[in-house]
Amino acid sequence: MRMQHNLEQQIQARNQSGVSEDALKEFSMMFKHFDKEKSGKLNHQEFKSCLRALGYDLPMVEEGQPDPEFDAILDVVDPNRDGHVSLQEYMAFMISKETENVQSSEEIEKAFRAITAGDRPYVTKEELYANLTKEMADYCVARMKPYVEPKTERPIAGALDYIEFTHTLFQN
């Protein structure tokens, strides 16, 4: 299921070719919500709570116990470990996280191949709706062209061309 979720993130991020205004507003609102003292920075505990509220799956760790996942995030956001994360550092981190899932058209094609459980160059509407959210499946169905068999040059009934769709996403 992770691959399908990742596929959706890649398609959305690629489609936006950046981070949407709504996402930026949400990041900023979350920061302000957890900045209880209105200091313009979050301590590490507030930052961790903010990430969780944004859907980050961080393990619960006892006070004083090692927390490698969160430490890896702090290495990026607060490398000097001054104990605080500024709004600017936080926004830069969130934007980089939003866009890092988009590497290549090959990765998106690979995810579609996993949905088709084979190596065929097309996907069916049923497969899309079974593996993606309704909104993402609607998005794909609306933009995918019917798949045309190269040898016969005839469309295959119910087949959608995910390879052409993926390449279109990557044209800038």
HELIX and SHEET records of a PDB file:
HELIX    1   1 ARG A    2  GLN A   16  1                                  15    
HELIX    2   2 GLU A   21  PHE A   34  1                                  14    
HELIX    3   3 HIS A   44  ALA A   53  1                                  10    
HELIX    4   4 PRO A   68  VAL A   77  1                                  10    
HELIX    5   5 LEU A   87  GLU A  100  1                                  14    
HELIX    6   6 SER A  105  THR A  116  1                                  12    
HELIX    7   7 LYS A  125  ASN A  131  1                                   7    
HELIX    8   8 LYS A  134  ARG A  143  1                                  10    
HELIX    9   9 TYR A  162  LEU A  169  1                                   8    
SHEET    1   A 2 LYS A  41  ASN A  43  0                                        
SHEET    2   A 2 HIS A  84  SER A  86 -1                                        
SHEET    1   B 3 VAL A 123  THR A 124  0                                        
SHEET    2   B 3 ARG A 154  LEU A 160 -1                                        
SHEET    3   B 3 PRO A 146  GLU A 149 -1                                        
END                                                                             
